[in-house]
Amino acid sequence: MIKAVIFDWAGTAVDYGSVAPVEGFIDGFRRIGVDITAEMARKPMGIAKLDHTRAIAAMLDQPISEEQILEAYDAFEEMMFAVVEQYCDVLPHVAETAAALRRQGIKIGSTTGYTSIMMEKVLPKAAKAGYAPDFCVTPDQAAKGRPYPYMIWQNLMQFDIADPREAVKVGDTAADIEEGKAADCWTVGVIMGSSELGLNRKEVAALPSEELTCRKAAVRAAYYKAGADYIIDDMSGLSEVIVDINRRLEQSVPRKLLTPGPLTTRDSVKRAMFTDHCTWDDEYKSITTTVLNDITQIAANDSYATVLLQGSGSYAVEAMINCLIPKEEKILFLVNGEYGKRMLTIAKDAHRSYETLAFDMTLPVDTEAVEKELQSDGDIGTVVFVHCETTSGVLNPLEKITKLAKSYGKKVLVDAMSSFAAYEIDMPGLDIDALAASSNKCLEGLPGLSFVIAKKSLLKECGGNSTSHSLDLHDQYQGLYAGGGKFRFTSPTNVLLALRQAIDEYKKEGGLPARRKRYIKNHKVLTQGLEKLGIRSIVAPEHQSYIITTFDLGDFDFSKLYAALKSKGFIIYPGKLTDLPTFRLGNIGDVYPSDMAALVTAIEEYMREHKSEEK
């Protein structure tokens, strides 16, 4: 929740139109024989007044020495000392809004371009008019004034606020907005009475409504360009802004996503998105190339290549099936969950010839049944299956199935969406032809990118197979590699930058051995803890992956359980089994055994409350 609002002074809280400093600068430059306009005096408004004086001098056609600048500033100060008390009128709604914020426990801070001596005159006058902030910092009391964040930081330290996103900066100039952005606070620009609008009360009253509307629009554009989070007409709109910011803060409260993807991701991965790149730029293409190479090396060697696709994991699965299998070739799908069934839909929609072996969703694929099918149907050319079926968390025997299919001369395509980067997959050693996965699973990146790792020979010869232009692996492969990392169509640049960082984090953690160890520990703490509460997995331990676990829901209402856990910072998944009431918990992402222990405690507390409700 918001804990502090930090107001500017002239033009925001007092001095409607920020008139005093404008008159001061005009008088100051007149003393050195230079006439400036009110517009020139206002343009740098908001920054420290000596810096403001230098900024005005830089606008002039004639050269102004530092000695003259200091002389003009001295005259400005002299003028301000004489008149500043006359311009301490509190702007409409400021005192009432500050009082309302205080009633909510919100501190009122302030920063200014005025010096501390000037503020000695302003503070008591404003207090008599009903406005007295809890704290005030001037540029001469900080390392630097605006647009630097130091004055805001001093406010936050005074109020013992460690997170700047719990504070709001309110001001009437672009410099105010820039100051707030530099401090990483929320920023609000106020239009009426502002220096940006540049009108006093009488001038506003005399202005035709159409012209006032145009001028207000120009102020809004200036605040927007500066990066304001909110823009309000006057201070009466601030309370509504605080309500909305609190809503957004509540929505963005850190939560542990105990799901199979999207996942809880490291801050460094999310921050990596904050740079904009052009997809044609050589630097960005180079980053793309490193991502392609690093992904390939996790499971394969130089005889394979990774092809990135814009979209979720299902995009990669569909591209793999429709591109790497000739149209006339018969496919055998091994299905024991919803993601296996999804592949059937892909094949059906593409009018492919296929057979299906379906198995219980809580059991792995039966290799004996697979062998019988391969023996009886010689037309089958490719075997396709899911390694870790996210429906239940059951792990299919990758090595056994692959070796069996290869012994009959079949191609093997694997949906390794949930297992890639968490389980050892030796593609060259097993002679796997291709696998599909995505950025937002065990690589712990963000959603929006999927990929297929396939034999280069297969990628080169599959041209013409695809019925989709966008999902044509052959063309995408040619584009990415011949183009030095250039996507055929618009790349999700920010998501790729996050994936680059996620791969770096994967390496930093220690690669597959370290990540696997953490996931196994997560799974152990979770399953053992819930078992003590009488909540058991529906998949036998010998078939259970350490990626995701499906638990018997019992007599619990999932929506109530979900809401209770969400309130404590945990997000869980509903079950996907049609014949059993279940819920699913993921062990992957930026989560650790301590998080699993905390989840078990939260579920135990819910169970205790649930029993109390029943009584």
PyMOL commands that set and color helices and strands:
alter all, ss='L'
color gray80, all
select helices_A, chain A and resi 19-30+38-42+49-59+66-87+94-103+116-128+139-141+150-158+164-166+174-182+201-206+209-226+235-251+267-274+282-299+313-324+338-349+367-376+398-407+427-430+456-461+473-482+493-509+511-532+541-543+558-566+593-614
alter helices_A, ss='H'
color red, helices_A
select strands_A, chain A and resi 4-7+107-110+167-171+186-190+230-232+256-257+304-310+330-335+354-358+380-386+388-389+394-395+411-415+434-438+449-455+548-552+570-571+573-574+582-586
alter strands_A, ss='S'
color yellow, strands_A
deselect
rebuild
show_as cartoon
